[in-house]
Amino acid sequence: MKRLALAAGLVGLATVPLWVGGTYYVNIASQILIYAVFALAINVLVGYAGLVTLGHAGLFGIAAYAGARLLNGGAGHLAVAAGSLALTLVAAGIFAALALRGTGLGFIMITVALGQIVWGIAYRWISITNGDNGVSIKERPNLLGLSLVAPAHFYWATFAVFLVALASMAIFVASPFGASLRGTRDQPRRMTALGHHVWMIRFLAFLFSGFWSGVAGLLYLYYNQFVSPHMVTLTASAEALLMVISGGTATLLGPTVGAALVVIMKNVASAYIERWNFVLGAIFVTIVIFMPEGLVPGTARLTRWAMAALRPRGAP
Amino acid sequence: MSAALALQNLEKSFGGLRVTAAVNLAVEPGERRLIIGPNGAGKTTLFNLISGEIRPDGGAITLFDQDITRVPSRRRPHLGIARTYQIITLFPGETLLRNVTLSLLGLSRLRWNPFRQLERQAALLARARAALARVALDHLAERPLAQTAYGERRRVEIAMALAQDPKVLLLDEPFAGLSIDERRDVLQLVTAIPRDVTIVMIEHDMDVALDFAERITLLHFGEVVVDGTRGEVVAHPRTKEIYLGE
């Protein structure tokens, strides 16, 4: 049943450009998948490592700025991807080395500070980032002879990356390393006493999370063909964190659902409701009250409860 | 023969409070050593120093003649030290099997592998099940820890420590909070641990612990007050004065 639902969901997502109706909605779907990859990356830290980050938009932005500069410098798309992701990994290593000096609130505050430093550079180091005006790129790449200029083609390319991200997360979570990471979230002291290198496990998880944040940032750059300081603000980090929390931390589906919720509210609901921010806030409050574990685990719980209530008494 | 575990002039203070005062201790290989003392005597602090969770201010700790005083806490299980906790410290959201698996992973290079599926590591899982069988909990392997009884969790703690095939096992009040029947079960379990494992145990329940101990060390205000065979320590006037009562 679960596999059938998953297959149906994947077929539905794969065929979005065929049934969603209109370029605008195809682009919205692309945005959802880009943010889903970003939210999945944050979920590695928030959900599986228990490390709440408010600075990941910095890594998201570093990949985008690096990609834009490399592309405008004449590099090919493959070199752009390799270069920007390598730079993001280096930045993630620096972020991790600094942020992992603290845990809990200390960790959060250091990630906020690091994110703000990236924002400050994006805003003020004009010779590199072009400041508030941002950096534009001229073209999207061709993939296997297919131009990604067309929204549907870009969506399918993004969908392919999303699938790879999802699969890599599923493998990661089910691996011995994933189990160790969850152990460091639940009982770091005990994990040390069992012989685990808690700091190194968290550091490597941070790199993994940083890598996929960079991939999402690069997709964002190609999607918008533009990057500006707006992309690396504290609000951007908080929004991505809300995607993870609202969808359900430590689940694979939750961040995707959370990304869909936020992107749809921002882009679709805002066309009809002027105070869409208020509605989004109200939705978050409702989720926190009725499904504090997030939409996906919360819905699963309510479904189990409803099934049990509907089952005839005495039935097994 | 060299001592399995030796402490030389070990010292630790928290601010102005001296919790470990020049402690000297030598535990022979295979020995069953009991550490006793009133609350606040520094028994658990001593375990924390041996397992490396806190650093001593002075002195040395040696494990089979290897100085481990500066060895990080995470490396000590790899050298053969395993411990349990007075306050049960497990993974409540995981199954019993996963709890023990995490213990085995602590000493395995597999713990760094992000590609292989943990559920398919048959050899590792078989070892975890065997460790649970040693404490008679293999039938509950797939049960979440949160759904087990307190006594069962105590046994999971011991299973996790035994799974690491330690040379020196530190048991911090393994009978605390257990019923009479559970105490008997855990005592049988501890007694059945082979002699190639040296055991140091902290315990307040003298009725149970005396059956186990060969030598006893009495701590008081961080100092070793009496140290000797079971008979010597029990008969010592200072033991009666400080701990057992008349």
Interface residues (C-beta under 8 A of the other chain):
Chain A: I171 F172 A174 S175 P176 F177 G178 A179 S180 R182 G183 D186 Q187 R189 R190 M191 T192 A193 L194 G195 H196 H197 V198 L204 F208
Chain B: S51 E53 S73 R74 R75 R76 P77 H78 R83 Y85 T89 L90 F91 P92 G93 E94 R98 T101 L102 S103 L105 G106 L107 S108 L110 R111 W112 N113 P114 F115 R116 Q117 L118 E119 Q121 M160 Q164
